[in-house]
Amino acid sequence: MTIRIRNYSLVIMLMVSSCLGKAAEDVLIDGLISDQVISRVGQLFYDNLVGGWELPIFSGNISVKERPDNFSGNVVWIEIDNEVVFESRVGFIPSLIEEKAQEARQIIEKYILDNNDSLHDLEGIK
């Protein structure tokens, strides 16, 4: 099961940690895709990335982040468990943003498939 979060990850961790009596940094929730974009361009990228996507099963978390730049196009990057697996400058044309999102989706799927054994090994350490 994949859970999509829009900037609520800290709130959820605090709620879960208070229920479990653990510190927030000790609580790990797998399968999150967090939306940490801040502009319309970033939101369009995120929506195209996750819309209708059946993410492969893995124990990890994906963060979609953005740094706006009005002159040369926003920079978006995607991290899986704090490792950058995709980074690109996206312009302001919706069709090109959609293409970049599809490219990112393919890279993420390949990364998960290539590293699935490593990610499952880490699950035992958590």
N, C-alpha and C positions, 0 to 999 in steps of 0.2 A: 504494500500500500504506500502510495506517495502522498505526502501532505504538502500543499502549496501555501506558503506564508508570505504575507505582504507586511514586512517590518514589524511583525508581532512575535518574533522568535524569543526575545528576552522576556516578554510577558508570559508566554507559554512556559518557558523554563522556570520562571519564578513561581507560576501556579503549580507546576508539577513538583518542583522542589519543596514547596510548602506542604504539599500533600504527602510527600515521601519523607520529609524531615531531613533533606540533604541540601547542601549548598548548591546554588544554581550552576556553578561551574562543574559540578560532579554529575549532572544530569545530561545524558546523551539521548537524543531522539534521532533515529535513522530515517532516511527517506524524505528529508525536507528539501524543498526547492524554495529558497528565500529570494524575495524580490527586494533588492536594495538599489533600485534605479530611482532617479529623481527628476526626470524630465519626460516630456511627451514622447520624444524619440526613444528613450530608454524603455518606457512602458510599452511602446509599439514593438520593440525588439523582444521584450520579455513575453508579451502576449503571443507573438508569432512563434517563439521558442516552445512554450509550454502548451499552447492550444492544440488539443486533440492528441497529445503525445503520450504514448504508453511507454514510460521509462522502464528500461530493463531493471530487474530486481537486483539490488545491491544494498550493502550496509554502509551508507555514507550520506553526506549532505552536499547539496549544490547551492551555491550563492551566485546570483547574477548581479553584477555591480556596474556602476557607470560614473564617468567623470565628464561632465558637459564641457563642450568647447564650441562656441558660436561661430568660429571662423573656419575651422578645418574639420568639423564633424566630431561628434561625441565619441569617447573611447568607452567601449563596453568590454568587460572581461567576466569570465566564468571560473569559479573556483570549485573544486571538489575536495572537500576536507582540507581547506586552506591551501591547496595547490592549484596554481593557475593553469588551466588546461586550454583556454581559448582567450584571445585578446585581439580586438580589432577596432579600427576607427570606422564608425558608421556615419553616413551623411544624413540628409534630411528627406530623401526620396523614399516613400513607403515601399515601393517594389524592391529597392536595393536593401532596405532594412530587413525585409522578409527573406531575401536571399542570404543575407548574413546570418539570420536566425536559423535557417535550414542548414547552413554550413556548420554552425555551432552545434546544432543537434546531432549531426553526423559525427563530429569530433567527440562529443560527450559519449555517445553510444559506443564508439570504438574504444575510447578510454576505459569505459566501464567493462566492456567485454575483455579487453587486454589485461585489465588489472583486477578482474573479479576474484581470482584466487587470493591475491594479496589483500583485498578489501575484506574477504571472508576470514582470513587469518587474523586480521586486526580485530575482528568482532570478538574473538575469544579473549583478547587483551582488555577490552573495554570494561 
